[in-house]
Amino acid sequence: MEIRHKILLVDDDPDLLEVFRETFAMLPSHPEVHIAPSGARAIAMLEAGPYRLLVTDLKMPKMDGLQLLSIVRRKFPELRTVVLTSMVDEQFRSRVYALGVDLYWHKPGSEPEMKQFMECLESLLGRESELGFRGMQSKSLMDLVQLECISQSSSVLRVINGPFVGNIWVNDGELIDAETEAARGEEAFQEILRWRTGNFEFLPAEPSRPRTIFKSYNALLLETAQAFDEASNLDTAANVMPGQPARNDGNGLTTLAQTDGVEFVLRITAETKVDSRGLENPERLAGWTRQSLERFLALGETLQAGTLEQVTGLGGQRNVALAQKGPATLCVGWRQTLGAGEIRDRMRKILTLWGS
């Protein structure tokens, strides 16, 4: 039986409550969406039954969002929490994250912003609990950096891992610098992302900070993920018994991911096995890839257009290309600065490497 998670939406504006209730109900996982017009009512509803996710406004009478979140963190520590507000204030943002909130988001003002927000909600609904930052919250540093950059934020992310302290600077959604006691720039960034647990806080932005990192955040996160994979492969190889085969790299995915302009690579086999490079949570994209190819194949049959060779899509958040080879499907994410023609040309190289 399919589990439908429950969302509790809190806002003192009745019109917004209805709009967002209808919108959240259209999420792919079809959650149950309940509403509360005040913080006090929200606490009563949380005590009456389990919820997966709380989405709250900040500016409310009597009990505001910060007070509500403080109570929720003490009484319901496993509840995932999101702030959805029209307030643009970095001090509030830092205070909210210090309370252990999973996501701080300005109320969407456009369709692309709403789409991004909905994707984040779906991820929070589906993600299982695991070790990560902010205690019980299942959030990795890669998640945090991506959210900062996607939301075009400016801040200093301070990460504390035992005796070690690192800072990551983000200005207007761009990674500009990172620093630890022993390193700076890309080297420091990769060192910080190796820390699997710890605490973090958001500090006020430093617009005058000199820039030492010039790669896009997607490219740098991809390189970091590849470095982790290679280190993991080396660790595995070191533990292989004589006569046993060494672990491979996912049928050449690491090589494909190193192609100029590639941000991520996803491969799906006929057995629905998913391998990827550069993606934190590939299952959701894998589902979209399967669905998209099925629709294009059906369209091709209707139009009698012949065999499907490749699909290229350009979007506001990412550029992708899909291809099939026998029982396997490949989805490649490309840098946004590339045009459709450039992607098609570079996909030829990808497909040649894939087939070799």
N, C-alpha and C positions, 0 to 999 in steps of 0.2 A: 504494500500500500504506500502510495506516495505521501511524503510528509510535507505539509504546507506550514512553513514558518509564519510566525506572527510578528507584525510590525506595529509599534505604537507611535503615532504621530501626535506631537504636542505643539499647539499654537493657539494664541488667543484670538486670531482672526478666523471667523467661521468660514468665510469664503475661501481662504487659502487652504483650510483643512479639507474642504470638499474637493478642491482642485487636485491637491496632492494625494488625497485618498484614491481618487479615480486613476491618477497617473501611476502610483505605486502598485496598484492592483494589476497593471499591465506588464509588470516585470516577468521575465521568462519563467521564473519559478512559481508564479501565481500565489504570492503570499496572502494571508489574511491581514487586512489593514484596519486597525482600530484607531480611533481618534480621541484626544482628550483636550478640552479647552483651557486647562490650567495645570500647573505643576502638582497641586494637591490631588486633583483627579487622576493624574498619571500615576502617582505613587499608589493610590488605592487600586487602580487597575493592575499594576505590576504585582501587588501583593495578592491579588485574587487569582492569578494564573501566570504561567511562564510565557515570556516573550523572547524572541530571538534578537530583535533590534529596536532601539529607541531612537527616534528622530525628533529633535526639539529645536524650537526657536530660542533665542537668548532673551530678548526684550519682552517680558510679560509682567503683568501686575502681580502684587503680593509675593508669589514665589517666582523669581526669574529663572532663566535657564541654568545659570551657574549654580544656584542653590539646589535646583533639581538634580543636576549632575553630581553634585557633592553627595547628596543622599543616595542616589542610585549606585555610585561607586562603592559606598559602604555596605548597602543592603543587598545589591544584586551585582557582585563583582564580575560575573561571567557574561552579563548582558553587553552586547555590542552597542555602541553609542555614536550618534552622528549629530552635529550641530548644523542646522540649516538657517542662515540668518542674513539679513540685509545690512548688518553692521560691518563696516570696513574699519577695523581697529586692530592693529598688530598686538596691542597689549591684551585685548580680550582673547585673541587667537592663542597667544602664549599661555594664558591662564587656562583656557579650555583644554589644550593638549596636556598641560600639567595635571589635569584631573583624570587623565587616562582615556580621553575620547579618541575614537578610531578615525574620525574624519570631521574636518571643519570646512564648510562649503557655503559660499555666498549664494543666495537664492538665484537660480538660473535666470538669465535675461535673454537667452537665445536658445534655439533648438539644439545646436552643437553642445552648449553648456549642459542642457538638460540630459542629452544623451550620455555625456561623460558622467554626470552625477548618477544616472540610473545604472550605468555599468559598475560604478563603485558600490552602490547599494547591493546589486546582485552578487558581487564578489563577497561582500561582508555576510550576506545571508548564507552563502554556500560554503564558506571557508571553515574548515574544521579547526579545533583548537590545537595549537602546537606551541613549542617554545618560541619566544620572540621578544621583542622589546615592549616595554610598558607592562611588565608583569604578566597578567593573564591574557593580554590581548595578543592575538595571532598576527603580528605585524613584523615584517622584516625591514631592515634599513633600506633595501631596494624599494620596497613599497613606499616608505616615507619620502625618499628622494623623488620618486616618480610623481607622487601626489603634489609635492612642492612645485615641480617643474610644469606639470600639466595645468595646474591652477595659476600659473604665471606669478607665483609668489616671490617675495623678497624676505629672506631671513637668514639667520645663522643657526644651523642645527648642531647642537653640542651633544656629543655621545660619550657616555662614561661606562667603561667596562673594567670594574675593579680599580686598580691603580692607574689605568690608562685613560687618557682624555683626548678626544679628537673633535675638531670643528670642521663643518662643511658650509661654505658660503654659497647662497643662491640669490641672484639678483634678477628680477623680472623673468623668472622661470628658467634662467640659465645658470648652470654650474660654473662658478668662476674660480674657486679656490678650495683647498682642503689642507689641514695641518694637524700633525701629531707632534709629540716631543721629538721624534726622530726623523720626520719626513714632511714634505710639503708637495702640493700639486697632485698629479695623478697617482704618484706612489702612495701619498698619504690617504687619498680617497680609497684606493684598493685595500690598504691596510685596515682602515676603519670598517669597510664592508665585510671584512673577514670576521669581525666580532659578531657572534651569533646571539648573544644575550647582553643585557645591560639596561641602562636608563638613558633617557634623552630629554632635552628641553629645547624649545625654540626661543632664541634670543632676538632682539631687534636687528633689523638689517643694517649692513654697513656698505652703503653705495660706493664709498671711496676705496673699498678694498682692492688692491692691485690684483689683476687677473693672471693666474698661472695655468688655468685649465681652459683650453680653447676647443676641445671636442664637444659635440652635442652630448647631452646626458644619455640619450639612447645608445649612442656608439660606445660611450664609456661604460655603461652598465652591461652592454653586450660583451665587451672585452673582459670585464671583471668576471662575468658569469663563465666565460670561456676559460679564464685562468683558474677558476674554482674547479671546473670540469677536468682540466688537465692535471691539477694537483690531486684530484680524487682518483683519476686514472693511474697516476704514478703510485699513489698509496695502495691501490688495488693490485697493481702489477708487482709491487714489492712483497705482497702477501700471497702471490700465486705459488702453489707447490710445483716442484719440478715435474715437467711432462704435461702440465695443464696449460691450456691456451690463455693468453692475456686478454683482458677485456678490450673490445673495440670502442670506437668513439661514436657509435650510433650511426653506422653505415655512412661515414664521411660527412656527417653534419657539421662538425667543427671546421672542416675544410671549406664547406659551402658558406658558413657564417663569416669566414674571413674574406670573402669577396668584397671588393670596394663598393660601398653604398648599402650593404646589407645590414639591417638592424636586428632581424631575428629569422630563424628557420624552424619550420614545423613539419614533421613527417608523420603520416598516418598509414599504417599497413591495413591489409584486408581484415586482419584480426582485431582491428580498432586499437592496436597498440600505438601509443603516441610518444614520439621522441622529439626533443626540441633543443635549440640553443638560443639564448637571449630572452627567454620568456620565464617569468616567475610562476605563472599559473596557466599552462597551455591548454587545459581541458576545455575551457570555454571557447577559445579560438578554434580548437579542433572541431567542436560542434558546429560553429558557424561555417567552417570550411566544408564540412560534409554536406550541410544543407545547401550552401551556395552552389557547389558542384552538381548536386542532384538537380537543382533548378535549371542550371545552364545546360546540362545534358538533356533534360526534358525539352527545353526550348530548342536545342539543336535538332532533336528528333522531329519536333513539330515543323520546323522550317526546312527539314531535310538538308541541313547545312554540312553534313559530313562529320568526321571525327573531331572531337574537341581536342585542341592542342594546348591552349593556354588562355587564362582569363587574367586580365590586368585591371585593377581598380584603384582609382585615385580618390582620396578622401581628406577631410579636414584634420584627422588625427593620425592617419597612417596611409601609406601606399602599399598595396599587396599584389602579388601575382600568384596564381594557382596553376598547377600542372599535374598531370597524371602519367604514371609509367607503370604499366602492368597493374598489379594489385595495390600499388602504393600511390599516395597523394602527397604533394609537396606544396606548402604555403610559405612564401618568402616575403618578409616585410622589408620595404625599401625606404631609404631616406627621403623625406618629404620634398627636398629640393630637386629630385629627379622627375623628369617628365615621362609620359607614357612611352615615347619612342626609346628613351634611354633605358627604361626598365625592360622593354622587350629585347633590346640588344644584350643587356647584361644577363637576362634570363637564359639566353642561348648558351652563355658560358656556364651558368649554373646547371643547366640540363646536361651539358656535355660532361661536367664534373660528376654529376649525379649518376650518369650512365657508365662512367669509367670504373 
